[in-house]
Amino acid sequence: MTIGRNELVQHARPRSSRLMVLMTDGEANEPGDAATAKAAVITEANLAQAAQLTVLTLGLGAGAHTS
């Protein structure tokens, strides 16, 4: 998410919609343990919101978390 957010913030055309498509199984597993990874994901989501990015999340896989 960090790379995608930075690309959109730095290179999006002026006045264009900024949309990030995130494909995930819903398991936060990097960096570190699950608690650290979940905190990192939440921080990045908040940064995307602050940058006025729309994030479309697609859950993939039979074991994908839906919450």
C-alpha positions as a Markdown table, in Angstrom:
| # | Residue | x | y | z |
|---|---|---|---|---|
| 1 | Met | 0.0 | 0.0 | 0.0 |
| 2 | Thr | 2.9 | 2.4 | 0.7 |
| 3 | Ile | 4.3 | 2.1 | -2.8 |
| 4 | Gly | 0.8 | 2.5 | -4.4 |
| 5 | Arg | -0.1 | 5.5 | -2.1 |
| 6 | Asn | 3.2 | 7.2 | -2.9 |
| 7 | Glu | 2.8 | 6.7 | -6.6 |
| 8 | Leu | -0.7 | 8.1 | -6.6 |
| 9 | Val | 0.2 | 11.1 | -4.5 |
| 10 | Gln | 3.3 | 12.0 | -6.5 |
| 11 | His | 2.2 | 11.1 | -10.0 |
| 12 | Ala | -1.6 | 11.3 | -10.4 |
| 13 | Arg | -2.9 | 13.8 | -12.9 |
| 14 | Pro | -4.3 | 16.9 | -11.3 |
| 15 | Arg | -8.0 | 16.8 | -10.6 |
| 16 | Ser | -8.2 | 13.0 | -11.5 |
| 17 | Ser | -9.8 | 10.4 | -9.3 |
| 18 | Arg | -7.3 | 8.5 | -7.2 |
| 19 | Leu | -8.2 | 4.9 | -6.8 |
| 20 | Met | -6.1 | 2.1 | -5.3 |
| 21 | Val | -7.2 | -1.5 | -5.9 |
| 22 | Leu | -6.0 | -3.8 | -3.1 |
| 23 | Met | -6.2 | -7.6 | -3.6 |
| 24 | Thr | -5.8 | -9.5 | -0.3 |
| 25 | Asp | -6.6 | -12.6 | 1.6 |
| 26 | Gly | -7.2 | -10.4 | 4.6 |
| 27 | Glu | -4.3 | -11.7 | 6.7 |
| 28 | Ala | -1.9 | -9.1 | 7.8 |
| 29 | Asn | 1.4 | -10.9 | 8.1 |
| 30 | Glu | 4.2 | -8.4 | 7.4 |
| 31 | Pro | 6.1 | -6.7 | 9.0 |
| 32 | Gly | 6.7 | -8.9 | 12.0 |
| 33 | Asp | 4.0 | -10.6 | 14.0 |
| 34 | Ala | 0.3 | -10.4 | 13.4 |
| 35 | Ala | -0.3 | -7.5 | 15.8 |
| 36 | Thr | 2.5 | -5.4 | 14.3 |
| 37 | Ala | 1.3 | -6.2 | 10.8 |
| 38 | Lys | -2.3 | -5.2 | 11.6 |
| 39 | Ala | -1.1 | -1.9 | 13.1 |
| 40 | Ala | 1.0 | -1.2 | 10.0 |
| 41 | Val | -2.0 | -1.9 | 7.7 |
| 42 | Ile | -4.3 | 0.4 | 9.8 |
| 43 | Thr | -1.6 | 3.2 | 9.7 |
| 44 | Glu | -1.3 | 2.9 | 5.9 |
| 45 | Ala | -5.1 | 2.9 | 5.4 |
| 46 | Asn | -5.2 | 6.1 | 7.5 |
| 47 | Leu | -2.5 | 7.7 | 5.4 |
| 48 | Ala | -4.4 | 6.8 | 2.2 |
| 49 | Gln | -7.5 | 8.4 | 3.7 |
| 50 | Ala | -5.5 | 11.5 | 4.6 |
| 51 | Ala | -4.3 | 11.7 | 1.0 |
| 52 | Gln | -7.9 | 11.5 | -0.2 |
| 53 | Leu | -7.4 | 8.1 | -2.0 |
| 54 | Thr | -10.2 | 5.7 | -2.5 |
| 55 | Val | -9.2 | 2.1 | -1.7 |
| 56 | Leu | -11.2 | -0.7 | -3.3 |
| 57 | Thr | -10.4 | -4.0 | -1.5 |
| 58 | Leu | -10.9 | -7.4 | -3.1 |
| 59 | Gly | -10.9 | -10.4 | -0.9 |
| 60 | Leu | -9.2 | -13.4 | -2.6 |
| 61 | Gly | -9.1 | -17.1 | -1.7 |
| 62 | Ala | -11.4 | -19.5 | 0.0 |
| 63 | Gly | -10.0 | -18.6 | 3.4 |
| 64 | Ala | -10.2 | -14.8 | 2.9 |
| 65 | His | -11.4 | -12.9 | 5.9 |
| 66 | Thr | -14.6 | -10.9 | 5.4 |
| 67 | Ser | -14.5 | -8.7 | 8.4 |
